């Protein structure tokens, strides 16, 4: 039989850890010491976590604890900040990992970025809702240019010889005005366009009644290819000053260059060409296309149906008819009313701002129009040429230079200026600007906006007002 010592030795071998391994009484007694060391280290970790705020469990769960029964709004926002894509908010609200000074720094940075973003958004919205437009100017060089409407008027309205024959001193209507106006064949002597002479002048010149009497308008569908004096419109005119009315104090030809279809009024720009000269009117064309989309649009209609000059002229004519009971010469809208004459001059001159208040609406420009600016230059006809022509035509000395006028009209260059308006900021541009600024200041996107207004406010903070105080809000499963 084995003694007690042998049996104890065998029992120790069976309970051992293998060859070369033994677990004695001293080793067994040291195990409580190891457990105490682990507890000491865990306690040290707890103290470190406790130094900066609420304790963070060793298992790594988030702060605050999703199992908390009555979280505060700040704790709810802190839980949301763990997962949001908004930059910087997590560092400002998270209290389980960061020391207070770090959270304060990040809070300041987030507030500064949010303030900068708010300021930029206010400026963007203000700029957009002012509905401003950008104006661009572009030089166009086409192969040819359409020719505008040219109107010529003798500065003398009434032919004195015809006044004596008809007995009409001041016309009451268009019919009487035609009876005492200078005959066409005595007024326009020669016309050519692009160096091609017209034989039948009555087919190319249209008589029109204007505030300057009976005038004549030239309009063609032919374009101009060559600029300068070698092409364009060339006209020879005769004033016939011997038959000027006694009230006429200026001798010459009024020349109007305007968009086709434009009525001639007192507001229409004009050039006065003196007799005894060869004059050249050099044109520059400007085409305007303004913004038409509301509310950016600040224009109305299109020329020639509507223009600022035509609107003002009609407004003054309306005021004249309302106050004086007559219509100015050239206003053909109400032919049943007689023309104004010298007896109405004082009444016409008395029309002031009170009667013309309604004309303020005429300050709105047309959405589309063409404007022709002219530069005037002239030279007198040479003396020898004048003497020779007077001999050939049987005129008295000096009669040619007192009555003859030559007018040449053409473009200075085959090019024009196109002025266009466009929206300074479109809706798409504003959205793009907002998105860029939101991303620059706080890293926001459309999804981030959804996270703020729906996920945080709509599903977490607002439900608290109705008793739902879940940390994780409405629509989210509780964390395990």
C-alpha positions as CSV (number, residue, x, y, z in Angstrom):
1,X,0.0,0.0,0.0
2,X,1.1,3.5,-0.7
3,X,1.8,5.7,2.1
4,X,0.2,9.1,2.5
5,X,3.2,11.0,1.0
6,X,3.2,9.0,-2.2
7,X,-0.6,9.4,-2.6
8,X,-0.2,13.1,-2.1
9,X,2.6,13.3,-4.7
10,X,0.5,11.4,-7.3
11,X,-2.5,13.7,-6.6
12,X,-0.2,16.7,-7.2
13,X,1.0,15.3,-10.6
14,X,-2.6,14.7,-11.8
15,X,-3.6,18.3,-10.9
16,X,-0.4,19.9,-12.3
17,X,0.0,21.8,-15.5
18,X,2.2,19.3,-17.2
19,X,5.9,18.5,-17.2
20,X,8.0,21.1,-15.5
21,X,5.0,22.9,-14.1
22,X,3.9,22.9,-10.5
23,X,1.4,24.9,-8.6
24,X,2.4,25.1,-5.0
25,X,0.7,26.5,-2.1
26,X,2.7,29.7,-2.4
27,X,1.5,30.3,-6.0
28,X,-2.1,29.7,-5.1
29,X,-1.8,32.2,-2.3
30,X,-0.5,34.9,-4.7
31,X,-3.7,34.9,-6.9
32,X,-5.7,37.3,-4.7
33,X,-2.8,39.7,-5.1
34,X,-3.2,39.7,-8.9
35,X,-6.9,40.5,-8.6
36,X,-6.1,43.4,-6.3
37,X,-3.7,44.8,-9.0
38,X,-6.4,44.7,-11.7
39,X,-8.8,46.5,-9.4
40,X,-6.2,49.2,-8.7
41,X,-5.7,49.8,-12.5
42,X,-9.4,50.0,-13.1
43,X,-9.9,52.4,-10.3
44,X,-7.1,54.6,-11.8
45,X,-8.9,54.6,-15.2
46,X,-12.2,55.6,-13.4
47,X,-10.4,58.5,-11.7
48,X,-9.0,59.7,-15.0
49,X,-12.4,59.6,-16.6
50,X,-14.0,61.3,-13.6
51,X,-11.6,64.2,-13.8
52,X,-13.2,65.6,-17.0
53,X,-16.9,64.9,-16.4
54,X,-19.2,62.0,-16.2
55,X,-17.6,58.5,-16.1
56,X,-17.1,56.6,-19.3
57,X,-17.8,52.9,-18.9
58,X,-14.8,50.7,-19.6
59,X,-16.7,48.8,-22.3
60,X,-16.5,51.9,-24.5
61,X,-20.2,52.8,-24.8
62,X,-21.1,56.3,-25.8
63,X,-21.8,59.3,-23.6
64,X,-24.4,59.8,-22.6
65,X,-25.7,56.4,-21.8
66,X,-28.6,55.5,-24.2
67,X,-30.3,53.7,-21.2
68,X,-30.7,57.0,-19.3
69,X,-34.3,57.4,-18.4
70,X,-34.7,61.3,-18.4
71,X,-32.0,62.8,-20.6
72,X,-31.7,66.6,-20.8
73,X,-31.9,68.5,-24.1
74,X,-28.2,69.0,-24.0
75,X,-27.6,65.3,-23.6
76,X,-30.1,64.6,-26.4
77,X,-28.1,67.0,-28.6
78,X,-24.8,65.5,-27.5
79,X,-26.1,62.0,-28.6
80,X,-27.1,63.5,-32.0
81,X,-23.7,65.1,-32.3
82,X,-22.1,61.7,-32.2
83,X,-23.5,60.8,-35.6
84,X,-24.1,64.1,-37.5
85,X,-22.1,65.2,-40.6
86,X,-22.1,68.9,-39.4
87,X,-18.4,69.7,-38.8
88,X,-17.2,70.7,-35.4
89,X,-20.4,70.0,-33.5
90,X,-19.3,66.7,-32.1
91,X,-16.1,68.3,-30.6
92,X,-18.2,71.0,-29.0
93,X,-20.9,68.8,-27.4
94,X,-19.1,65.5,-26.7
95,X,-18.3,65.4,-22.9
96,X,-17.0,61.9,-22.5
97,X,-13.7,62.2,-24.2
98,X,-12.5,65.8,-24.2
99,X,-11.4,68.1,-21.5
100,X,-13.4,71.4,-20.9
101,X,-10.9,73.7,-22.5
102,X,-11.0,71.7,-25.8
103,X,-14.8,71.8,-25.9
104,X,-14.7,75.5,-25.2
105,X,-12.3,76.1,-28.1
106,X,-14.4,74.0,-30.4
107,X,-17.6,75.8,-29.3
108,X,-16.1,79.2,-30.1
109,X,-15.0,77.9,-33.5
110,X,-18.4,76.5,-34.3
111,X,-20.1,79.8,-33.2
112,X,-17.7,81.9,-35.3
113,X,-18.3,79.7,-38.3
114,X,-22.0,79.8,-37.8
115,X,-22.0,83.6,-37.5
116,X,-19.9,83.9,-40.6
117,X,-22.3,81.6,-42.5
118,X,-25.3,83.6,-41.2
119,X,-23.8,86.9,-42.4
120,X,-23.0,85.5,-45.9
121,X,-26.5,84.0,-46.2
122,X,-28.1,87.3,-45.3
123,X,-26.0,89.1,-48.0
124,X,-26.8,86.4,-50.6
125,X,-30.5,86.7,-50.0
126,X,-30.4,90.5,-50.0
127,X,-28.5,90.5,-53.3
128,X,-30.8,88.0,-54.8
129,X,-34.1,89.7,-53.8
130,X,-32.8,93.1,-55.1
131,X,-33.2,91.4,-58.6
132,X,-30.2,93.3,-60.0
133,X,-29.1,92.8,-63.6
134,X,-25.7,92.7,-65.3
135,X,-25.1,94.8,-68.4
136,X,-22.7,93.5,-71.0
137,X,-21.4,95.3,-74.1
138,X,-20.2,93.3,-77.2
139,X,-18.9,94.6,-80.5
140,X,-20.5,92.8,-83.4
141,X,-18.9,92.8,-86.9
142,X,-21.5,91.5,-89.4
143,X,-20.8,91.2,-93.2
144,X,-23.3,94.0,-93.8
145,X,-25.6,96.4,-92.0
146,X,-29.3,97.2,-92.4
147,X,-29.9,100.9,-93.2
148,X,-32.0,102.9,-90.8
149,X,-34.9,105.3,-91.5
150,X,-33.8,108.8,-92.6
151,X,-36.2,111.7,-92.5
152,X,-35.5,115.2,-93.9
153,X,-37.5,118.4,-93.2
154,X,-37.1,121.9,-94.4
155,X,-36.7,124.2,-91.4
156,X,-39.4,126.4,-93.0
157,X,-42.8,124.8,-92.5
158,X,-45.0,126.9,-94.8
159,X,-44.4,128.1,-98.4
160,X,-45.3,131.8,-98.4
161,X,-46.3,131.8,-102.1
162,X,-48.7,128.9,-101.4
163,X,-50.1,130.7,-98.4
164,X,-50.9,133.7,-100.6
165,X,-52.5,131.5,-103.2
166,X,-54.7,129.4,-100.8
167,X,-55.3,132.1,-98.2
168,X,-54.3,129.6,-95.5
169,X,-51.9,131.2,-93.0
170,X,-52.1,128.5,-90.3
171,X,-53.4,125.0,-91.2
172,X,-56.1,123.4,-89.1
173,X,-55.5,119.8,-90.3
174,X,-53.3,117.6,-92.4
175,X,-55.1,118.6,-95.7
176,X,-54.5,122.3,-95.2
177,X,-50.9,121.7,-94.2
178,X,-50.2,119.8,-97.5
179,X,-51.7,122.7,-99.4
180,X,-49.1,125.2,-98.1
181,X,-46.0,123.0,-97.8
182,X,-43.1,123.2,-100.3
183,X,-43.8,120.8,-103.3
184,X,-41.7,117.6,-103.2
185,X,-40.2,118.1,-106.7
186,X,-38.8,121.5,-105.6
187,X,-37.4,120.1,-102.3
188,X,-35.6,116.9,-103.1
189,X,-33.5,117.1,-106.3
190,X,-31.4,114.0,-106.3
191,X,-31.1,110.7,-104.4
192,X,-28.7,107.8,-104.7
193,X,-28.1,104.8,-102.5
194,X,-24.9,102.8,-102.6
195,X,-23.9,104.8,-105.7
196,X,-27.0,103.8,-107.6
197,X,-29.2,106.8,-108.6
198,X,-33.0,106.7,-108.2
199,X,-35.0,108.0,-111.2
200,X,-38.4,108.1,-109.6
201,X,-37.9,109.8,-106.3
202,X,-41.6,109.8,-105.3
203,X,-41.4,106.0,-105.0
204,X,-38.6,106.0,-102.4
205,X,-39.6,109.0,-100.3
206,X,-42.7,108.9,-98.2
207,X,-44.4,112.1,-97.0
208,X,-45.0,112.3,-93.2
209,X,-46.6,115.0,-91.1
210,X,-44.4,115.9,-88.2
211,X,-44.1,118.8,-85.6
212,X,-41.7,120.3,-88.2
213,X,-44.3,120.3,-91.0
214,X,-44.5,118.0,-94.0
215,X,-41.3,115.9,-94.2
216,X,-40.1,113.0,-96.2
217,X,-38.8,109.6,-95.1
218,X,-36.4,107.3,-96.9
219,X,-36.4,103.6,-96.0
220,X,-34.9,100.7,-97.8
221,X,-34.4,96.9,-97.4
222,X,-31.0,97.1,-99.0
223,X,-28.0,96.7,-96.7
224,X,-24.8,98.6,-96.6
225,X,-21.5,96.7,-97.2
226,X,-19.1,99.6,-97.6
227,X,-18.8,102.3,-94.9
228,X,-18.0,106.0,-95.4
229,X,-18.8,108.5,-98.1
230,X,-18.5,105.9,-101.0
231,X,-21.8,104.3,-100.1
232,X,-25.0,104.8,-98.2
233,X,-27.6,107.6,-98.9
234,X,-26.8,110.7,-100.8
235,X,-29.4,113.5,-101.2
236,X,-29.4,116.9,-102.8
237,X,-32.0,119.4,-101.5
238,X,-33.2,122.9,-102.3
239,X,-34.5,125.2,-99.5
240,X,-36.1,127.9,-101.7
241,X,-35.5,130.6,-99.1
242,X,-37.3,133.2,-101.3
243,X,-40.6,131.5,-100.2
244,X,-39.8,131.2,-96.5
245,X,-42.5,132.2,-94.1
246,X,-41.8,135.5,-92.3
247,X,-41.8,133.7,-88.9
248,X,-38.9,131.3,-89.9
249,X,-35.6,132.5,-88.6
250,X,-33.3,129.5,-89.3
251,X,-32.5,128.2,-92.7
252,X,-31.4,124.6,-93.2
253,X,-32.5,120.9,-93.3
254,X,-33.4,118.8,-90.3
255,X,-32.1,115.3,-90.6
256,X,-33.5,112.5,-88.4
257,X,-31.8,109.1,-88.3
258,X,-33.9,106.5,-86.4
259,X,-35.0,102.9,-86.3
260,X,-37.4,101.9,-89.0
261,X,-41.0,102.8,-88.2
262,X,-40.1,105.4,-85.6
263,X,-42.5,108.4,-85.7
264,X,-40.8,111.8,-85.8
265,X,-41.6,114.0,-82.7
266,X,-40.1,116.9,-80.9
267,X,-38.3,114.3,-78.7
268,X,-36.5,112.6,-81.7
269,X,-32.8,113.5,-82.0
270,X,-32.0,115.5,-85.1
271,X,-29.2,117.3,-86.9
272,X,-29.6,120.7,-88.6
273,X,-27.6,121.0,-91.8
274,X,-27.0,124.6,-93.1
275,X,-27.3,125.6,-96.7
276,X,-24.3,126.0,-99.1
277,X,-22.6,122.9,-97.7
278,X,-21.9,119.3,-98.3
279,X,-22.5,117.4,-95.1
280,X,-21.7,113.9,-93.9
281,X,-23.6,112.2,-91.1
282,X,-21.6,109.3,-89.8
283,X,-23.7,106.8,-88.0
284,X,-23.0,104.4,-85.1
285,X,-25.6,101.7,-84.3
286,X,-26.4,100.5,-80.8
287,X,-28.8,97.6,-80.2
288,X,-30.3,97.1,-76.8
289,X,-31.7,93.8,-75.4
290,X,-32.9,94.2,-71.8
291,X,-33.9,91.5,-69.3
292,X,-37.6,90.6,-69.8
293,X,-38.1,88.0,-67.0
294,X,-40.1,89.3,-64.0
295,X,-39.1,90.6,-61.4
296,X,-35.7,91.4,-62.9
297,X,-37.3,93.2,-65.8
298,X,-37.2,97.0,-65.7
299,X,-38.4,97.6,-69.3
300,X,-41.6,97.7,-71.2
301,X,-42.6,96.9,-74.8
302,X,-40.2,97.3,-77.7
303,X,-39.2,100.0,-80.1
304,X,-40.6,101.5,-82.4
305,X,-44.0,100.7,-81.0
306,X,-42.9,102.1,-77.6
307,X,-39.9,104.3,-76.8
308,X,-39.2,106.9,-74.2
309,X,-39.2,109.7,-76.7
310,X,-42.5,108.6,-78.3
311,X,-44.1,108.1,-74.9
312,X,-43.1,111.6,-73.7
313,X,-44.2,113.2,-76.9
314,X,-47.7,111.6,-76.7
315,X,-47.9,112.5,-73.1
316,X,-47.3,116.2,-73.9
317,X,-49.7,116.1,-76.7
318,X,-52.4,114.6,-74.4
319,X,-51.8,117.4,-71.9
320,X,-52.0,120.0,-74.7
321,X,-55.4,118.6,-75.9
322,X,-56.7,118.4,-72.4
323,X,-55.8,121.9,-71.4
324,X,-55.8,123.9,-74.7
325,X,-58.4,122.0,-76.7
326,X,-56.1,121.6,-79.8
327,X,-53.6,119.0,-81.0
328,X,-50.0,119.8,-81.9
329,X,-49.0,119.4,-85.5
330,X,-47.8,115.8,-86.1
331,X,-50.2,114.2,-83.7
332,X,-52.5,112.0,-85.9
333,X,-54.3,110.1,-83.1
334,X,-57.4,112.4,-83.0
335,X,-57.9,114.0,-86.4
336,X,-61.2,115.6,-85.4
337,X,-59.4,118.1,-83.3
338,X,-57.8,121.1,-85.0
339,X,-54.1,121.9,-85.0
340,X,-52.8,124.3,-82.5
341,X,-52.0,127.8,-83.9
342,X,-50.4,131.0,-82.7
343,X,-53.5,131.8,-80.6
344,X,-52.8,128.6,-78.5
345,X,-49.1,129.4,-77.9
346,X,-49.6,130.9,-74.5
347,X,-51.6,127.9,-73.3
348,X,-49.1,125.5,-74.6
349,X,-46.3,127.3,-72.8
350,X,-48.2,127.2,-69.6
351,X,-48.2,123.4,-69.5
352,X,-46.0,122.5,-66.5
353,X,-45.1,119.7,-64.2
354,X,-48.6,119.4,-62.8
355,X,-50.0,118.4,-66.1
356,X,-47.0,116.2,-67.0
357,X,-46.9,114.1,-63.8
358,X,-48.3,111.2,-65.7
359,X,-45.2,111.3,-68.0
360,X,-43.1,109.8,-65.2
361,X,-44.0,106.3,-66.5
362,X,-42.1,107.2,-69.8
363,X,-38.8,106.8,-67.9
364,X,-39.1,103.0,-68.4
365,X,-37.0,102.0,-71.4
366,X,-38.1,99.6,-74.1
367,X,-37.0,96.0,-73.8
368,X,-35.6,96.0,-77.3
369,X,-34.6,99.1,-79.3
370,X,-32.0,100.4,-81.8
371,X,-30.4,103.8,-81.4
372,X,-28.3,105.5,-84.0
373,X,-25.9,108.1,-82.9
374,X,-24.7,110.5,-85.6
375,X,-21.5,112.6,-86.0
376,X,-21.9,115.6,-88.2
377,X,-19.2,117.2,-90.4
378,X,-19.5,119.5,-93.3
379,X,-17.6,121.6,-95.8
380,X,-18.7,124.5,-98.0
381,X,-19.1,124.0,-101.8
382,X,-16.1,125.4,-103.6
383,X,-16.6,128.9,-105.0
384,X,-15.7,128.0,-108.6
385,X,-18.1,125.1,-108.5
386,X,-20.8,127.3,-107.1
387,X,-20.3,129.9,-109.8
388,X,-20.3,127.3,-112.5
389,X,-23.6,125.7,-111.2
390,X,-25.3,129.0,-110.9
391,X,-24.4,129.8,-114.6
392,X,-25.7,126.4,-115.7
393,X,-28.9,126.7,-113.8
394,X,-29.5,130.3,-114.5
395,X,-29.4,131.4,-110.9
396,X,-28.5,134.7,-109.5
397,X,-25.1,135.0,-107.8
398,X,-25.2,133.6,-104.3
399,X,-28.6,131.9,-104.8
400,X,-27.0,128.5,-105.0
401,X,-25.1,128.7,-101.8
402,X,-28.2,130.1,-100.0
403,X,-30.5,127.2,-101.0
404,X,-28.5,124.1,-101.9
405,X,-27.9,121.4,-99.3
406,X,-26.1,118.1,-99.9
407,X,-26.5,115.4,-97.2
408,X,-24.6,112.1,-97.1
409,X,-25.6,109.5,-94.5
410,X,-23.7,106.2,-93.9
411,X,-22.1,104.1,-91.2
412,X,-18.6,105.1,-90.0
413,X,-17.8,101.3,-89.6
414,X,-19.5,98.1,-90.5
415,X,-20.0,97.1,-86.9
416,X,-22.4,97.8,-84.0
417,X,-22.6,97.6,-80.3
418,X,-24.9,95.0,-78.7
419,X,-25.8,95.9,-75.1
420,X,-27.6,93.1,-73.3
421,X,-29.0,92.6,-69.8
422,X,-29.0,89.4,-67.8
423,X,-29.8,88.4,-64.2
424,X,-27.0,89.1,-61.8
425,X,-28.0,86.0,-59.8
426,X,-30.3,83.3,-61.0
427,X,-32.1,80.9,-58.6
428,X,-29.7,78.1,-59.6
429,X,-26.7,80.4,-58.9
430,X,-28.1,81.4,-55.6
431,X,-28.6,77.8,-54.5
432,X,-25.0,77.0,-55.7
433,X,-23.6,80.0,-53.8
434,X,-25.5,79.0,-50.6
435,X,-24.3,75.4,-50.9
436,X,-20.7,76.6,-51.4
437,X,-20.8,78.9,-48.4
438,X,-22.5,76.3,-46.2
439,X,-19.8,73.8,-47.1
440,X,-17.0,76.3,-46.6
441,X,-18.0,77.5,-43.2
442,X,-19.4,74.4,-41.6
443,X,-19.2,71.5,-44.0
444,X,-23.0,71.5,-44.5
445,X,-24.8,69.8,-47.3
446,X,-28.5,69.2,-48.0
447,X,-28.2,66.0,-45.9
448,X,-26.7,68.0,-43.1
449,X,-29.7,70.4,-43.2
450,X,-32.0,67.4,-43.0
451,X,-30.1,66.2,-40.0
452,X,-30.4,69.5,-38.2
453,X,-34.1,70.4,-38.9
454,X,-35.6,66.9,-39.1
455,X,-33.4,64.5,-37.2
456,X,-32.4,66.9,-34.3
457,X,-35.3,69.4,-34.1
458,X,-38.2,67.4,-35.6
459,X,-37.4,63.9,-34.2
460,X,-35.5,64.7,-31.0
461,X,-36.0,68.1,-29.4
462,X,-39.6,69.0,-30.5
463,X,-41.0,65.6,-29.4
464,X,-39.7,66.5,-25.9
465,X,-42.4,69.2,-25.7
466,X,-45.0,66.4,-26.0
467,X,-43.5,64.1,-23.4
468,X,-41.2,62.0,-25.6
469,X,-37.9,62.3,-23.8
470,X,-36.1,59.4,-25.4
471,X,-32.4,60.2,-25.9
472,X,-32.3,58.7,-29.4
473,X,-35.6,60.4,-30.5
474,X,-38.5,59.2,-32.6
475,X,-38.0,56.6,-35.3
476,X,-34.7,55.1,-34.0
477,X,-34.4,51.8,-32.3
478,X,-32.8,51.7,-28.8
479,X,-29.1,50.8,-28.8
480,X,-28.3,47.4,-27.3
